[in-house]
Amino acid sequence: MIHKIKGLYDDGRGLSIRAISQELGVSRNTVRKYLRMDEQTVCALQSDRSRTKRLDLQRDYIAYLLDRYPRLTAVKIARKLREKLGDLDVSERSLRRYVQQMKRTVATAQQRYYEPVLDLVPGVQCQVDPGELRGVVIGSEERTVHFVVFVLAYSRLMHVGVSLRPIDTTTFMHMHDEAFRAFGGVPEECVYDQTKMVVISEQFRELTVNERFHAYATAAGVRIHACQGYDPESKGKVEAGVKYVKRDGLYGETFADEQALRAHLQHWLDTVANERYHGTTGRAPRELFEAEERAHLGAYLTPRCLTAVDPAATARKVDKTGLIAWRANKYSVPMRYQQGRVGVVEDGTTVQVIDLETGEVVATHGLCTGKGETVRNTHHYRDHAQRVADLEASIQTHLGSALGEQLCGQLKATDPRIYKDQLRGVRELLRRYPQADAKLLAELAERPGTSASTVKHYLEASERADARGRDDVAGTAAASRLPDTGLEAYARLGRPSGHPEVTHEPA
């Protein structure tokens, strides 16, 4: 750059300072500064490589990127620079060295804010965190193992609950029950991240907790403490425990079935995890627990909200048609559980459907051995026949047994497919017109093709006739194309002059 400036200036015989500035894209002050330098000063400046680097002009932008994104690679920084500046006059190696040097000298922001918690009091805190490991071979098949790790913060004593199905709230509560019985007591509080099984939502650190889990925790006598978002240090002991279970407890193992998996984990806890020398406490977790923490745990009894539900029950979602899926078949449940959740227990011959709140058996079906079958219990659905009978009885109450039965029979003969809807419509009309003309209704009951719309049409016409006097409609029967049943006047009421009369012959 200095040689270019001096060459273009040529001791005053070449371009002006302004022209050089425009030609090279540098400021005029920079041009003046280099023109004032003698040969020795230029040589000294060029020999001091620490003072002039091609990326110095982009240093502030690189520092900004590293401050916001501390783990940004030199390759991506180069890509971002090219997006803004075009091609860079530096090699990839020079850029990497420059970024590495800046990472050593520029203070970068922490990705997360860590807040330590007091864990030096025995019996106070238990940290809880779920995890999963995929690809575990169980019975010659790769499965995903879901588990929950419980770690007592003082002694580091660990318990692991395991499931081959995704963990829901019911399973989560049963795993707590299993852990507290294994510890022989309950701590004062449990620390969780913001899983939906514990915290539904958070706003301004005000928590909306899972109602079912809160009821269990209250009954068990344990306080819920939810970490602030992105603050894993609040439960760092169990975060390390999840990795320990994955890498040391499960990874590289194969199991014959679920029982073998559970037996292996329990043996691993008894002989390895809780008996190892702990680097922080300097003692084995089991030894420290028995010596200093067990006596500080509170008494624990399994709450009734857990004993009501069979722990072997598997949760299932009920679809909009009142069916649940189980082993490639579908079974009906009472419609009050529509699009809700129920528990399912199978004993080899029957499938029992359980209310997850009360533990009540709400449906029992024989187990289907095929696939793609649907097993329904008609009692789970609305009794349409009873509904029709209730509507017929309501109409007969309004009109009397004989007339009501005759009108219902006429509606059914008109269109049996929509008979129930026709009954519902006539019942609403009778409620709307409690003083309806009985003679008119009797004639409608005798007229073939009578429908709820027909009844509505004539009742409205009768009401208009009553409002302005019946004399206005006398003598219209002769002009009607309808049979002479006495209804012709009602059919013609309210029709504007000039509009053709539209009637329908009886079916």
C-alpha positions in Angstrom: 0.0 0.0 0.0 2.8 2.5 0.9 4.7 1.7 -2.3 1.5 2.2 -4.4 0.9 5.6 -2.8 4.4 6.8 -3.4 4.4 5.4 -6.9 1.2 7.1 -7.8 2.4 10.4 -6.3 5.8 10.2 -7.9 7.2 13.1 -5.8 4.5 15.5 -7.0 4.7 14.6 -10.6 1.9 12.0 -10.6 -1.6 12.0 -9.1 -2.9 14.4 -6.5 -3.6 13.3 -2.9 -7.3 13.4 -3.6 -6.9 11.2 -6.8 -4.8 8.7 -4.9 -7.3 8.5 -2.2 -10.1 7.8 -4.7 -7.9 5.3 -6.7 -6.9 3.2 -3.7 -10.0 3.6 -1.6 -8.2 5.1 1.5 -8.6 8.4 3.3 -6.6 11.4 2.3 -5.1 11.6 5.8 -3.7 8.1 5.3 -2.2 9.1 2.0 -0.6 12.2 3.6 0.8 10.2 6.5 2.6 7.7 4.2 3.8 10.5 1.9 5.5 12.2 4.8 7.4 9.1 5.8 11.0 8.7 4.6 12.6 5.5 3.4 13.9 4.4 6.8 10.6 4.9 8.5 8.8 2.9 5.9 11.3 0.0 6.2 10.9 0.0 10.0 7.1 0.0 9.7 7.1 -2.9 7.3 9.5 -4.9 9.4 7.2 -4.6 12.4 4.6 -7.2 11.4 2.7 -6.9 14.7 1.6 -3.4 13.9 0.2 -3.9 10.4 -2.1 -6.8 9.6 -4.5 -7.0 6.7 -7.4 -8.0 9.0 -6.9 -5.2 11.4 -9.5 -3.2 9.6 -12.0 -6.0 10.3 -10.9 -6.5 13.9 -13.8 -4.8 15.5 -16.3 -6.9 13.5 -14.5 -10.1 14.4 -14.4 -9.1 18.0 -18.2 -8.5 17.9 -18.8 -12.0 16.4 -16.6 -13.7 19.0 -18.3 -11.8 21.8 -21.8 -13.0 20.7 -20.8 -16.4 19.5 -17.7 -17.6 21.4 -17.4 -21.0 19.6 -17.6 -19.5 16.1 -15.0 -21.1 13.8 -12.5 -19.3 11.7 -14.1 -20.8 8.6 -17.5 -19.3 9.4 -16.0 -16.0 10.4 -14.3 -15.9 7.0 -17.6 -16.6 5.3 -19.3 -13.8 7.1 -16.5 -11.4 6.2 -16.8 -12.3 2.5 -20.5 -11.8 2.6 -19.9 -8.2 3.8 -16.6 -7.3 2.0 -16.3 -9.7 -0.9 -13.0 -11.5 -1.5 -10.4 -11.2 1.3 -6.7 -10.5 0.5 -5.6 -13.1 3.1 -5.1 -16.8 3.1 -7.3 -19.2 5.1 -4.2 -20.0 7.3 -3.6 -16.4 8.1 -7.2 -15.9 9.0 -7.2 -18.9 11.3 -4.1 -17.6 13.1 -5.6 -14.2 13.4 -8.8 -15.6 14.9 -6.9 -17.9 17.3 -4.9 -15.0 18.6 -8.0 -12.9 19.1 -9.7 -15.7 21.0 -6.7 -15.7 23.4 -6.8 -11.9 23.9 -10.4 -10.8 23.5 -12.8 -11.4 26.4 -15.8 -13.4 25.1 -19.2 -13.7 26.6 -20.3 -16.7 28.6 -23.0 -18.8 26.8 -24.9 -19.4 30.0 -25.3 -17.8 33.4 -24.4 -20.4 36.1 -25.8 -20.0 39.6 -24.4 -22.4 42.2 -26.6 -23.8 45.0 -25.9 -24.7 48.6 -25.5 -28.5 48.8 -23.7 -28.9 52.1 -26.7 -29.7 54.2 -27.7 -33.4 54.3 -31.3 -34.5 53.5 -32.3 -31.2 51.9 -32.0 -31.6 48.1 -32.4 -34.3 45.5 -31.7 -33.4 41.9 -33.8 -35.1 39.2 -33.3 -35.2 35.4 -34.6 -37.5 32.7 -32.5 -38.9 29.8 -32.5 -41.4 27.1 -30.1 -43.7 25.2 -30.9 -44.9 21.7 -29.7 -48.1 20.0 -29.6 -50.3 23.1 -30.0 -54.0 22.1 -32.8 -55.6 24.0 -33.9 -59.1 22.8 -32.0 -58.8 19.5 -33.7 -55.5 18.7 -32.4 -51.9 19.1 -34.6 -50.0 21.5 -34.5 -46.5 23.1 -34.1 -46.7 26.9 -35.8 -43.8 28.7 -34.6 -43.2 32.3 -34.7 -40.7 35.2 -31.7 -40.1 37.4 -32.2 -39.1 41.1 -29.1 -37.8 42.9 -29.0 -36.8 46.6 -27.0 -33.5 46.5 -25.1 -34.1 49.8 -24.0 -37.7 49.6 -24.3 -38.2 45.7 -26.3 -41.4 46.3 -27.9 -42.2 43.0 -31.1 -44.1 41.9 -32.2 -44.7 38.3 -35.8 -45.3 37.1 -36.0 -46.9 33.7 -38.7 -47.4 31.0 -38.8 -48.6 27.5 -41.7 -46.2 26.7 -41.6 -42.4 26.7 -42.0 -41.1 30.2 -45.3 -39.5 31.0 -46.5 -37.9 34.2 -47.8 -41.1 35.7 -44.6 -43.0 35.0 -42.6 -40.0 36.3 -44.5 -40.1 39.6 -44.1 -43.8 40.0 -40.3 -43.4 39.4 -40.2 -40.9 42.3 -42.1 -43.3 44.5 -39.5 -46.0 43.6 -36.6 -43.7 44.3 -37.8 -42.5 47.7 -38.5 -46.0 48.8 -35.0 -46.9 47.7 -33.5 -44.0 49.6 -35.6 -44.9 52.7 -37.0 -41.4 53.0 -37.8 -38.1 51.2 -35.6 -35.0 51.0 -37.0 -31.5 51.6 -36.9 -30.5 47.9 -36.4 -31.8 44.5 -34.7 -29.8 41.7 -35.9 -30.1 38.1 -35.4 -28.4 34.8 -38.5 -27.1 33.1 -39.9 -30.4 31.8 -43.6 -30.4 31.1 -44.0 -33.2 33.6 -43.3 -30.6 36.3 -43.6 -27.1 34.9 -46.3 -26.3 32.3 -45.1 -22.7 31.7 -43.0 -19.9 33.2 -43.4 -16.1 33.1 -41.3 -13.7 35.2 -40.2 -16.8 37.2 -43.9 -17.4 38.1 -44.4 -21.1 37.4 -47.6 -22.9 36.3 -46.9 -26.5 37.5 -48.3 -29.8 36.4 -51.4 -30.2 38.5 -51.1 -34.0 38.9 -47.5 -33.9 39.8 -48.0 -31.0 42.2 -50.7 -33.1 44.0 -48.2 -36.0 44.3 -45.4 -33.8 45.5 -47.7 -32.2 48.1 -48.9 -35.6 49.4 -45.3 -36.9 49.5 -44.1 -33.9 51.4 -41.4 -32.7 48.9 -41.0 -29.1 47.7 -40.7 -28.5 43.9 -37.8 -26.3 42.8 -37.6 -25.6 39.1 -34.4 -24.3 37.6 -34.3 -21.0 35.8 -34.2 -21.6 32.1 -30.7 -22.3 30.7 -29.2 -22.7 34.2 -27.9 -26.3 34.3 -25.5 -25.5 37.2 -28.4 -25.5 39.5 -28.6 -29.3 39.0 -25.1 -30.0 37.8 -24.7 -33.1 39.9 -27.6 -34.9 38.2 -26.5 -33.5 34.8 -23.2 -35.4 35.3 -25.2 -38.4 36.6 -27.2 -38.6 33.3 -23.9 -38.8 31.3 -22.5 -41.4 33.8 -25.6 -43.6 33.4 -25.4 -43.4 29.6 -21.6 -44.0 29.3 -20.9 -46.4 32.2 -24.3 -47.9 33.0 -25.8 -48.6 29.6 -23.4 -48.1 26.7 -22.0 -51.3 25.3 -24.4 -53.6 27.1 -27.0 -55.9 25.6 -30.1 -57.4 27.4 -32.4 -60.3 26.9 -35.5 -58.4 28.0 -36.7 -55.5 30.1 -36.3 -57.4 33.4 -32.7 -58.1 32.5 -32.2 -54.3 31.9 -33.7 -53.4 35.3 -31.6 -56.1 37.1 -28.4 -54.9 35.4 -29.0 -51.2 36.4 -29.8 -52.2 40.0 -26.6 -54.3 40.2 -24.6 -51.4 38.6 -26.0 -49.0 41.2 -25.2 -51.4 44.1 -21.7 -52.4 43.0 -20.4 -49.5 41.0 -22.2 -46.1 41.0 -22.9 -45.9 44.7 -19.7 -47.7 45.8 -17.1 -45.8 43.8 -14.8 -43.3 45.3 -16.3 -39.9 44.6 -13.8 -37.2 43.5 -15.6 -34.3 45.2 -16.7 -35.8 48.5 -13.7 -38.1 48.8 -16.0 -40.9 50.0 -18.3 -43.6 48.4 -21.9 -42.2 48.1 -23.4 -45.2 49.9 -20.9 -44.8 52.8 -21.5 -41.1 53.2 -25.3 -41.5 52.9 -25.5 -44.1 55.6 -23.1 -42.2 57.9 -24.5 -38.6 57.6 -27.6 -38.3 55.4 -30.1 -41.1 55.9 -31.1 -39.8 59.4 -32.0 -36.4 57.9 -34.5 -37.7 55.3 -38.2 -37.3 56.1 -40.5 -40.3 56.5 -42.2 -41.4 53.2 -45.4 -43.3 52.5 -46.7 -43.9 49.0 -49.5 -41.4 48.4 -53.0 -42.7 47.6 -53.0 -40.9 44.3 -50.4 -43.5 43.2 -52.0 -46.5 44.7 -55.2 -45.8 42.9 -53.5 -46.4 39.5 -51.9 -49.7 38.5 -48.3 -48.9 37.9 -48.3 -51.4 35.0 -50.9 -49.4 33.2 -49.7 -47.9 29.9 -51.1 -44.5 29.0 -53.0 -44.3 25.7 -54.6 -41.3 23.8 -58.3 -41.7 23.0 -59.1 -40.6 19.5 -62.1 -38.5 18.4 -64.2 -41.6 17.7 -63.6 -43.0 21.3 -61.1 -45.7 20.3 -57.6 -46.5 21.7 -54.9 -48.4 19.8 -53.4 -51.5 21.5 -51.2 -54.1 19.8 -52.3 -53.3 16.2 -56.0 -53.3 17.1 -58.5 -50.7 18.4 -60.8 -50.8 21.4 -63.7 -48.6 22.4 -63.9 -46.6 25.7 -66.7 -44.5 27.1 -67.2 -41.3 25.1 -66.6 -39.1 28.1 -62.9 -39.9 27.6 -63.0 -38.7 24.0 -59.5 -37.3 23.0 -58.4 -37.7 26.6 -55.9 -40.2 28.1 -56.6 -43.5 29.8 -54.4 -46.4 31.1 -54.4 -49.9 29.6 -53.5 -53.1 31.4 -53.3 -56.5 29.6 -53.3 -59.8 31.4 -53.0 -62.2 28.4 -56.7 -62.7 27.7 -58.4 -59.3 28.4 -57.6 -55.6 27.9 -58.7 -53.3 30.8 -59.0 -49.6 30.3 -58.4 -47.6 33.5 -59.2 -44.0 34.5 -55.8 -42.5 35.2 -57.1 -40.2 37.9 -59.2 -42.6 40.0 -57.9 -46.0 38.9 -61.4 -47.1 38.1 -61.8 -49.8 35.4 -64.0 -48.1 32.8 -63.9 -50.8 30.1 -63.0 -54.4 29.6 -62.5 -56.2 26.3 -61.3 -59.6 25.2 -57.8 -59.5 23.8 -57.8 -59.6 19.9 -55.2 -61.9 18.5 -55.4 -60.6 14.9 -54.4 -57.2 13.5 -56.4 -54.2 12.3 -59.6 -55.2 14.1 -61.9 -52.8 16.0 -63.6 -54.0 19.2 -66.6 -51.9 20.2 -68.9 -52.0 23.2 -72.2 -50.4 22.2 -72.8 -49.1 25.7 -69.8 -46.7 25.2 -71.8 -44.8 22.5 -75.0 -42.9 22.5 -78.1 -45.1 22.4 -79.8 -43.8 19.3 -82.9 -45.9 19.7 -83.4 -44.5 23.2 -82.9 -41.0 21.9 -85.6 -41.5 19.2 -88.0 -42.9 21.8 -87.4 -39.9 24.0 -88.2 -37.5 21.2 -91.3 -39.4 20.2 -92.5 -39.3 23.9 -91.9 -35.6 24.0 -94.0 -34.9 20.9 -96.8 -37.2 22.2 -96.8 -35.2 25.4 -97.4 -32.0 23.5 -100.0 -33.3 21.1 -101.5 -36.2 22.9 -100.8 -39.9 22.3 -102.9 -40.5 19.2 -102.0 -37.3 17.3 -98.4 -37.4 18.3 -98.0 -41.0 17.2 -99.7 -40.3 13.9 -97.5 -37.3 13.2 -94.3 -39.2 14.1 -95.4 -42.1 11.8 -95.9 -39.6 9.0 -92.4 -38.1 9.5 -90.8 -41.5 9.5 -92.6 -42.5 6.3 -91.4 -39.4 4.6 -87.6 -40.1 5.1 -86.6 -42.8 7.6 -82.9 -41.9 7.2 -83.3 -38.5 8.9 -86.2 -39.5 11.2 -84.4 -38.5 14.4 -83.5 -35.1 13.1 -87.1 -34.6 11.9 -88.3 -35.4 15.4 -85.9 -33.0 16.9 -87.1 -30.3 14.6 -90.8 -30.8 15.2 -90.2 -30.9 19.0 -88.5 -27.5 18.8 -91.4 -26.1 16.7 -94.0 -27.3 19.2 -92.0 -25.6 21.9 -91.8 -22.4 19.8 -95.6 -22.5 19.0 -97.2 -23.8 22.2 -100.7 -22.6 21.0 -100.4 -24.3 17.6 -103.7 -25.2 15.8 -104.5 -28.8 16.7 -106.7 -29.1 13.6 -103.9 -27.9 11.4 -101.4 -30.4 13.0 -104.0 -33.2 12.6 -104.4 -32.5 8.9 -100.5 -32.4 8.5 -100.3 -35.8 10.2 -102.6 -37.2 7.6 -100.9 -35.6 4.6 -98.3 -37.8 2.8 -94.8 -36.3 2.5 -95.1 -34.2 5.6 -91.7 -33.1 7.0 -90.4 -30.8 9.7 -90.0 -28.1 7.1 -93.6 -28.5 6.1 -94.8 -28.2 9.7 -92.6 -25.1 10.2 -94.0 -23.5 7.0 -97.7 -24.0 7.9 -97.2 -23.0 11.6 -95.6 -19.7 10.5 -98.4 -19.1 8.0 -101.0 -19.8 10.7 -99.3 -17.4 13.0 -99.4 -14.6 10.3 -103.1 -15.4 9.6 -104.0 -15.1 13.2 -102.2 -11.8 13.4 -104.3 -10.2 10.6 -107.5 -12.3 10.7 -108.5 -15.5 9.0 -111.0 -13.7 6.6 -108.1 -12.7 4.4 -107.3 -16.2 3.3 -110.8 -17.6 2.8 -111.7 -19.2 -0.5 -108.2 -20.0 -1.6 -108.7 -23.7 -1.7 -110.1 -23.7 -5.2 -107.0 -22.0 -6.6 -104.6 -24.4 -5.0 -103.0 -27.3 -6.7 -102.7 -29.1 -3.4 -105.4 -31.7 -2.4 -108.3 -30.2 -0.6 -107.2 -30.8 3.0 -107.8 -27.4 4.4 -104.2 -26.4 4.3 -104.2 -24.5 1.0 -104.8 -21.1 2.6 -101.8 -21.4 4.7 -99.7 -22.4 1.8 -100.6 -19.2 -0.1 -100.1 -16.8 2.8 -97.4 -14.2 2.5 -96.6 -14.9 -1.1 -96.0 -11.6 -3.0 -98.2 -11.0 -6.1 -96.5 -11.6 -9.4 -94.5 -14.6 -8.1 -95.6 -18.0 -9.5 -97.0 -20.5 -7.1 -94.7 -23.4 -6.5 -96.1 -26.6 -5.1 -95.0 -30.2 -5.0 -97.1 -33.2 -5.7 -97.2 -35.7 -2.9 -94.6 -38.5 -3.2 
